Amino acid sequence: MKVKVMNRSGNELPQYATELAAGTDVRSANDEPIVLKPLQRAMVPTGLFVEIPAGYEIQVRPRSGLAAKKGVTVLNAPGTIDADYRGEICVILVNLSAEDFVIEKGERIAQLVLARHERIDWEESGSLAESARGAGGFGSTGVK
């Protein structure tokens, strides 16, 4: 699927790390290092502007290595970039570790996944069909 992109980052375009990877690694485009103190969050620029086809979104997801090794993750994961958005893609990162984390220009900060989606056509009703689960919610399926 082709997606138009304007790259004002000075970095290469997002790349798939492996042949079967679902997401592309996106890099930061900050001019100066960004220091994320513990529990601090920041919107990190990528320098990328996209034109997503109708019926699709780009999901912004954490990089597992960054989360596991450094405690840094995407705050609103997964973030959604809508098809009609034309501004710069920024990633909201949060530092959940006990140490400062420095984001240098060109650092791989998140993954972008192109995903098809449907629109909901709500149909108001006074009742819903019964199911085996019913109204059982959080933890009701036996997971402890």
N, C-alpha and C positions, 0 to 999 in steps of 0.2 A: 504494500500500500504506500503510495507516494504521499508525503506531507510536505508542503512548502515551508521553508524555514529561512529566516534572515538571521545570520550569525554575526553578531557584533561583539563577540566575546574575546576574540583573539585566540581562542582554543579551537581544537578540531571539533567537528560535529559529534554528537553523542554516538557511541559505538556499542555494539553487542560484544560482550567479553568472550562468549563462546558461540558455537554454531546453533545451539538450541536455547540460548538465553531468551527469556520473555521480555526483559527490560534492557534499555540502553543506559549506560552510565553517563550522567550529566555532570559537567564540571562547573566550578564557581568562576565568576568573572569579576570578582572584587578587585579594585585597584590597589587597596592596602590590605594587609592581613586583618582578619576579623577575629578577635579573641572572644570566645564564648566561655564565660565563667560558669561554674556549677549552677545548674537550674536556670541559666539564662537562655533566652531564645533570640534569634535574629532572622530577618529575611535576607537571604543570600541571593544576589543576582546571578543569572546564568548568561546574560547577553543574547539569549535566544528568543525569537518571536516566531510564532507558528500560525499556519492556517490549516486547521484540522477539518477534515471532511465532515459534512453533516451526518449524524448518526453515530459519531465516534467521540470519544474523550481521550485525553492523555491523563493517566493516573501517575501521580508523583509518589514514589514509595521509598522507604529507607533502604540504604545499602546494608546488608546483613553484617558485613565485616566491620563497617564503621560503628554499628550499634554494638556488636559483640566485643570488639577490641577497645573502643573508645567511649562507649556509652552515649554516642551522639545519634540522634534519630530525627525523622521528619515528624514534626509536632502534630499535624493534622492528617496523619497517614490513614488511608491514602488520600492525598490531595487530588482535586479534580480540576483539569483545565478544559473548559467548555469550548465547543467548536466556534463560537462567536467571539471569543476573547482574542484580542490582537496585541495586548501589551506584552512586556517582557515577562518571561517565566522566572519567577523567584521561588526559592525553596525555604520554607520555615523550618529551620533546624533548632533543636533544643539539646542542651548538654545535660544529660542525666547522671554524669559521673561526678566524682569529688575533685576533679582536677580541671584546670583550664584546658580548653581545646582551641588551637589556632587554625583558622581556615586560610590557607594561602591561595592565591590566584591559581586556577587550574586544578584544584583539588577535586577529586570525584566525591560528590556530596549526596547523590540520590540516584534513583533509577526512574526512567520514564517508560510507561507501558501504554501502548495504544490499545484501546478497548472499545468494542462495539457496544452500544446500549440501546434500549428501547425507551419510549416515552409512555408514561402511564395515562390511561384514559379512565379516570375515576368513575365508578358506578356506585352511587350511594344506595345503601340497602339497610333494612331494619334487622336483618339477621345474616348469619354466616353458616356455611355447611359445617357439620360436626367433623372432628378429626380425633384420632386416637390420643394425640397430645393435648388437645383442648387448649386451655389458657395457661398450661404449665410453662413457666419461663425459666429464667436463670437457674441452671443446675437441675432442672426437673427431669432430665433424661438419664439421670443416674451418674453423671460425672461429678466426682467429689474432689 
